[in-house]
Amino acid sequence: MNIRKLSQRPKVFGHFFGISPKQFNDLIKELELLWQEAEHKRKSAYPRKRAVGRGIQYKPSFEQMVAMYFLYTRTYMSHMMLAEFFFILMIHGSAGISKNWNRYSTEK
């Protein structure tokens, strides 16, 4: 899903994610630095063989991860459907997506 292209159609964007493209962009700007700091802290919390930032990178961008979260909490579509929407290769079922929901979810 091309979020930039979809944001050119604010009404459709709102139906998908529940917020306007401007609100979405403001939220991304506000959260991205906080997310990067939290990821660095999490990855630095234990001894590592490689430096932080080395190794496998996330396939979806931060913007796509937030969009996936909004779409999932709005529609509760299956993880396989989300993967198709966002062009994520599902090698091990939904493990790559579902392990991140607990980390980003505010619902406990």
Helices and strands as residue ranges (DSSP letters): H 3-6, H 10-17, H 21-44, H 62-75, H 79-85, H 95-104
